[in-house]
Amino acid sequence: MDGYLWYIAQVDRLNPDNQVSPAEAELMVRAGKIAKKVGGSILDLGSGSGNDFPTIQAAEVILPVLAVEPNRFTWAKAEAQAQELKLSVSFAANLEEVPNESCGLLLTRRVLCSVDDQQEALQEIFRVLKPGGVFVFIEHVAAEEGSPLRVTQEVFRPVQQAMANNCDMARLLDAKCGQDGLEMQGETEKAIRDMPWSNVEVVNYEEAFNGPLSPHIRGLAVKAR
Ligand SMILES: C[S@@+](CC[C@H](N)C(=O)[O-])C[C@H]1O[C@@H](n2cnc3c(N)ncnc32)[C@H](O)[C@@H]1O
């Protein structure tokens, strides 16, 4: 397993994806204004090699930054990126280490595709956010059901999951519901909307030149005060 995680960290290192689009910057500025009022830390969940740090800086708010990333082989590169940006960052391997209601802003950028259990991850995100805190997500998602792109995603999904650390192109949420435990399926946007936020805003868009990873959502969700 260590060898595999080391390989993933090398791929990340060779393929830095640390650009912030104007729309992402605008979203982060809005989130930063919310976080400034609420205080606490800024949490970068699934920070990988630190490619999210320019997005964090786009929030234009000075709060302690905590990067939560289970793959320790990415930490050295993440530390180097933080130093380059003069951003002070501490690291944790797991969200379970983070106290309840301690974050004013939590970012996931292409992470909800990779977590083992999306619902559990969202519940943890909700737990660590302070009342009034903001969750910002930038995620690639499943294409519309029945579309040619969705068929492509379904075909290449096992390869991507094997090669890219569980990243699922057509992420579906398998949830047990009802007394008889019937299976139902949802998508990342639905999983986010199903949490008891006071406000959720989602934009669906296509990232150019990203093939089966082009369908994206970005947005924010605010935890009630
Ligand atoms: C596709 S990478 C994205 C990395 C970074 N956010 C970026 O955009 O460059 C997904 C990251 O999520 C991390 N990850 C997976 N499950 C996680 C979990 N339960 N908690 C925190 N991070 C997790 C992986 O280790 C990986 O670094």
The ligand as an SDF file (V2000), in Angstrom:
LIG
                    3D

 27 29  0  0  0  0  0  0  0  0999 V2000
   -7.7750   13.8560   -6.6620 C   0  0  0  0  0  0  0  0  0  0  0  0
   -6.8760   14.1970   -5.2270 S   0  0  0  0  0  0  0  0  0  0  0  0
   -7.1120   15.9520   -5.0800 C   0  0  0  0  0  0  0  0  0  0  0  0
   -6.0130   16.6240   -4.3300 C   0  0  0  0  0  0  0  0  0  0  0  0
   -6.1690   18.1510   -4.2430 C   0  0  0  0  0  0  0  0  0  0  0  0
   -7.3730   18.5240   -3.5620 N   0  0  0  0  0  0  0  0  0  0  0  0
   -6.1070   18.7720   -5.6140 C   0  0  0  0  0  0  0  0  0  0  0  0
   -7.1260   19.2550   -6.1390 O   0  0  0  0  0  0  0  0  0  0  0  0
   -5.0000   18.7730   -6.1880 O   0  0  0  0  0  0  0  0  0  0  0  0
   -7.9130   13.5740   -3.9270 C   0  0  0  0  0  0  0  0  0  0  0  0
   -7.2400   13.6230   -2.5630 C   0  0  0  0  0  0  0  0  0  0  0  0
   -8.1950   13.2650   -1.5410 O   0  0  0  0  0  0  0  0  0  0  0  0
   -7.5060   12.5200   -0.5590 C   0  0  0  0  0  0  0  0  0  0  0  0
   -8.4700   11.7610    0.2490 N   0  0  0  0  0  0  0  0  0  0  0  0
   -9.0970   10.6120   -0.0460 C   0  0  0  0  0  0  0  0  0  0  0  0
   -9.8960   10.2290    0.9700 N   0  0  0  0  0  0  0  0  0  0  0  0
   -9.7790   11.1700    1.9280 C   0  0  0  0  0  0  0  0  0  0  0  0
  -10.3490   11.3550    3.2290 C   0  0  0  0  0  0  0  0  0  0  0  0
  -11.2320   10.4860    3.7350 N   0  0  0  0  0  0  0  0  0  0  0  0
   -9.9840   12.4440    3.9510 N   0  0  0  0  0  0  0  0  0  0  0  0
   -9.1010   13.3350    3.4380 C   0  0  0  0  0  0  0  0  0  0  0  0
   -8.5290   13.2220    2.2300 N   0  0  0  0  0  0  0  0  0  0  0  0
   -8.8640   12.1510    1.4840 C   0  0  0  0  0  0  0  0  0  0  0  0
   -6.5600   11.6460   -1.3710 C   0  0  0  0  0  0  0  0  0  0  0  0
   -5.5050   11.1130   -0.6020 O   0  0  0  0  0  0  0  0  0  0  0  0
   -6.0880   12.6290   -2.4330 C   0  0  0  0  0  0  0  0  0  0  0  0
   -4.9420   13.3320   -2.0370 O   0  0  0  0  0  0  0  0  0  0  0  0
  1  2  1  0
  2  3  1  0
  2 10  1  0
  3  4  1  0
  4  5  1  0
  5  6  1  0
  5  7  1  0
  7  8  2  0
  7  9  1  0
 10 11  1  0
 11 12  1  0
 11 26  1  0
 12 13  1  0
 13 14  1  0
 13 24  1  0
 14 15  1  0
 14 23  1  0
 15 16  2  0
 16 17  1  0
 17 18  1  0
 17 23  2  0
 18 19  1  0
 18 20  2  0
 20 21  1  0
 21 22  2  0
 22 23  1  0
 24 25  1  0
 24 26  1  0
 26 27  1  0
M  CHG  2   2   1   9  -1
M  END
$$$$
